[in-house]
Amino acid sequence: MKLVTLKIFTLIVYLLTSKYSYATDVPNIKNLVFHKETKKIGKIEFKNSNNNIENLSSYKNKLILLNFWATWCAPCREEMPSLDKLKSNNKFKNLEIFAINVGNEELKKSIIFYKNYNIKNLEIYFDDLSNLPNEFLLRGLPTTILINKNNEEFARIIGSMDFQNKKFINWLKKYD
């Protein structure tokens, strides 16, 4: 009887602690939505500032942040400097950040925006055909899609975020 009780107790402790550790793996950060099941990413293309096509499949084995923004978006203006600092964070070895303007704007507006907000580490990308907002089912701007090394979306940030948040950075490093 004691053996059965011990086994049941051990099982209950295991189940409780495994759920608890999973819950603590995802930081409690406003706007961060973590997917319990990852979503495979298809063929994703967008353009760089030289009007050349970038293909996401060229960045295999990288942790990728796709940040969708526009110059007219007030929350985008708020978060872009912290995203720029994240790009230069030397704690990450495999992080790629693509700030993709989906506002149907001329490149000149993005260049002026980067200058006005002192964005120095991020390159300018844009979706001139506006396919990506539909493909990723965006509900608003800014939205950041987090893609793991297996080319799967594992989380997203809906709305603006402070990308210098220490809890977020420490959590994100686990995927680098």
N, C-alpha and C positions, 0 to 999 in steps of 0.2 A: 504494500500500500504506500509506503514511504517513497519507493522508487517511482511509482505512477505520479504521486503528488509533486515530486521533484521535477519530473519530466514536464508536467503541465506548467509548473511555475517557471521553468526555464523557457518554455515555448512562449508564455505570456510576456516575459521580460524581453525576449528576442523581438517579438512582434511590436511591442511598445517602443523599444529603443530604435528599431530600424525605421519606423515611421517618424519618430522624433528626429533622427539624424537626417532623414530626407527633407523634412520640413525646414530644418535649420540650414540646409545646403543652399536654399534660395533665400536671398536677403529680402527682408520686408521693405521694399522700396516702392514708393508711389510710381505708378505707370508701368512697372515691370510686370510683364505677363510671361510666365514660364510654362512651356508646353510639356505635359507629362509624356506625350508621344511626339517625336520629331516629325517634321514634314519635309520630304525630299524636294529639293529645289530643281526646277527644270532649267532650260537654256535661258540665261539672263544676259541681255546685252544692253549697253548704254554707251554714250559717247564721252570722250575726254575733251579737254579744252582745245585740242588740235583737230577736233572733229573726226578722230579715229575711233573705231568701234572697240570697246572693251568687252571681253567675254568673261563672265565670272568663273567659268570652268578652267580658265588659265591660272587660277589661284587655289589649286588643290592643296590640301594639308595646311590650310590657313584658317585662322579664326577671322571671320568677316563680319563687319558691321556695315549694313547698307542704311544710310541715313537719308530719308527723303525730306526735302525742304524747299522753300521758295523765298525770294528776297522780300516779298510782301507779307510774309508770315511773322507776326510779332513773337510768338514763342520760339520760332526758329532763330531769330536774332538773339534771344536770351540764351539759348543752349549752345550755339555754334562756337563761341570762344572756349567752352569747356571741352567740346568735342575735339577742337584743334589741339588742346593740351594733351588729351588722351592719345592722339596720334604720335606725339613726341615722347610719350612715357616709355622710358627704357626698361621697365619691368616686363614688357611684352616683347617676345621674339618673333611671333608668327601672326601678329595682328595687322589686318588690312582694313582701312576705313575708306568707304566710298560715300562722299557727301554728294548726292544726286539731286540736282535742281529739277523739280517736276512742275515748275510754275509757268511753262511755255514762255520763257523769257529769253532775250538775247544774251549771248555770252558776256557782253559788255556790262550788263547789270550785275552778273555774278562777280565779275572782276572788281567792280566798284564796291559791292557788298563786302568782299574779302578784304579790300583795302580799308574800308570804314570800320570794320570790326577786328582789324589786325589779325586776320587769319593767315598764318604763314606756313603751317605744316600740312594742311589739307590741299589736295588738288581739286580742281573744278571738274565735275562730271554733270551730265544732263541727259534727260530722257526726252528728246525732241519729238518723239511720236506719242508720248504720254501713255505708253503701254504698261509700264511698271505699276502705277497705282491700281490698275484693274487686276493685274496679275497677282499682286500681293494683297488685294482686297483692303486697301488703305481706307480708313475712316476719317482721316484728317492729317494735318501736318503740324509739327514734325512727327514722323514715325521712324523708328529704327528697328531693322530686322537683324537678329543675331543668328549667324550661320556657323555651324561647327565644321571641323576638319573633314567631315564626311559629306559635306554639301547638303546639310539638313538644317532647316530653321528649328531652333530649339527654344527661342524666346523672342519677344519683341517689346519695344518700349513705345507706348502710345502717348503722345504728347511730349512736352519738353522734359529734360532731365539734366541734372548736374553730373556730367561724366567724370567729375573729380571726386565724387562721393567714394570714400574709402571702402565702405561695405561693398559697393558695386565693383570697384576695381579688384578687391581681394577675391570676390566671387568670380569675376570674369577671368582672372588669371588661371583658374582651374581648367579653363577651356583652351588656353594658349598652347 
